[in-house]
Amino acid sequence: MVLPWALAVLSLLPLLDAQSPACANLTAVAPITNATLDRLSGKWFYIGSAYRNPEYNESSRLIQAAFFHFEPKHAEDKIILREYRTTGNKCIYSSNSLTVYRENGTMSIYESGREHFSDLLLTKHPKTFILSASWNGKKNVGMSFYADKPEVTQEQKKEFLDTIKCIGIHESEITYSDEKKDLCGPLHMQHEEERKKEKEGS
């Protein structure tokens, strides 16, 4: 199953027309700098997404809750990903690495036999970000939304909704996660304790 953050393939930038006030609130990141990677470092929660691509739309609808950790490796142009996803009433943990393409502002992950690309878009709120997708224009366009907490403010949510609308997706097409359905808390706590002991022992 495709990871929720990675449900993206090609550039959405041509769709982010500066004439649209909603889209103007976003900053397409190109190039991605060390400061950008530092901003992404830490724990993030998958809030919701809307995708016209049938495969990715179906995958996103199966996700009940998800959160992950980003650990940038500046010199390697990589981000270590540790993800906890609740699907089908069970917790699924996975670890992988993202390749960062600094100049064009994209990231990718190799999964299910192919490389999945995403465009990083920064919102005006430093505690949220959006990953965008566009396959063959608006027909298969999509976005996913992330925050440093499982619940977002009305202002943060409005920015996401405005952006979704500006690329031609109706609010009713959005699928949201539900923190109350998360079953990965105990496993995450166990892993964090193990990581803490490893650091103390090194």
C-alpha positions, 0 to 999 in steps of 0.5 A: 500500500502506498504511504499516505504522505507519498501519494503524489507523482508529478508537479502541481506547480503549473496549477498553482496560479498566482492569480488565485488568492487561495493558491497564493498562500502556498510556497512551492519549495524549489530549491529545498534547502537544509533549512527546509529539511530542518522544518520538516524534521520531527513527528507529523500527523496525516490529517487528510487528502483528496485524490482523483487518481483511483489507485491513490484515492482508494489507498487513502480511504483505507487509512484510519489514522497515521503519523510518522517521523522525518529525520533529514540527512542533509549530506545524503539528500535523504530523509529517514521515514518511520511511519505508523499507520492504522489500517483495517483496525491494525497497526502497521509500522514501516521504515524507509528513506526518501530521496530529496531532489533539492533543485526541483522541490520534490521528494520520492520513495521507492515502494511497491516496485516503483518510485513515487514522487511528491512536490513539497508545498509549504503553507503559511503555518510552519506547523503544517505542510502539503504534498501535491500530485498531478497526473496529466493535469487536473484529471488526476490531481491531488493533495495530502495535508499534514500537521504536527498535531493530530488536530488542526485549527480552523485557520489551518484547515481553511487554508487546506480547503481553500487550496483544494478548491483552487485546484478544482476538487470539492470538499466532499472528496476529502478523506480525513483521518481519525486519531481516535482510531489510532492503534499504534500508540503502544508500539510507538512508545515501545520504539521510542523507549528503545531508541532512547536506550540506544542513544544512552548506550552509545 
